[in-house]
Amino acid sequence: MHCWLSASSSYRIFVVAEKIAYAYFLTSSGFAAKSSMALNFLQIKMAEYERLRAEIEQLQLEIEAVSGMDLR
């Protein structure tokens, strides 16, 4: 059983199988900080994805040049 219990609009307790997993109090400044960290994480992962995509494209071009096969 998973459910959210709400004591107020900013206090949450997550319950898993009748046991309290964790609780936190999220203030407006805490929400802003959490949002900022999430945005930073997303930007890092998007940059990582673009680097990997470019590397894969370069490797495909090298294989195509050597083998003559079209990998795209």
C-alpha positions in Angstrom: 0.0 0.0 0.0 1.4 3.4 -1.0 -0.3 6.7 0.0 0.4 10.3 0.8 -0.9 11.7 4.1 -1.2 15.4 4.4 -1.1 17.3 7.7 -1.0 20.6 5.9 -0.3 21.8 2.4 3.5 21.8 2.9 4.1 18.8 5.2 4.0 15.3 3.6 4.5 11.8 4.9 4.9 8.9 2.5 3.6 5.6 3.9 4.7 2.3 2.5 3.0 -0.9 3.8 2.0 0.8 7.0 5.5 2.0 7.7 6.7 5.6 7.5 9.4 5.8 4.9 10.3 9.5 5.2 8.8 12.8 6.0 9.8 16.3 5.1 8.7 19.9 5.5 8.9 21.8 2.2 8.9 25.6 2.6 8.7 28.0 -0.3 12.5 28.5 -0.2 13.0 24.8 0.0 10.7 24.3 -3.0 12.8 26.9 -4.9 16.0 25.2 -4.0 14.6 21.8 -5.0 13.4 23.2 -8.3 16.8 24.8 -9.0 18.6 21.5 -8.3 16.2 19.6 -10.6 16.7 22.1 -13.4 20.5 21.9 -12.9 20.4 18.1 -13.0 18.3 18.2 -16.2 20.7 20.6 -17.9 23.7 18.4 -17.0 21.9 15.3 -18.4 20.8 17.0 -21.6 24.4 18.1 -22.2 25.6 14.6 -21.5 23.0 13.2 -24.0 24.1 15.7 -26.7 27.8 14.7 -26.2 26.9 11.0 -26.5 24.6 11.6 -29.5 27.5 13.4 -31.3 30.0 10.6 -30.4 27.6 7.9 -31.7 27.1 9.9 -34.9 30.8 10.2 -35.4 31.3 6.5 -34.8 28.6 5.7 -37.3 30.3 7.9 -39.9 33.6 6.2 -39.3 32.0 2.7 -39.7 30.2 3.8 -42.8 33.5 5.1 -44.3 35.3 1.8 -43.6 32.5 -0.7 -44.4 30.5 1.2 -46.9 27.3 0.3 -45.0 24.7 3.0 -44.1 24.0 2.8 -40.4 21.5 5.7 -40.2 
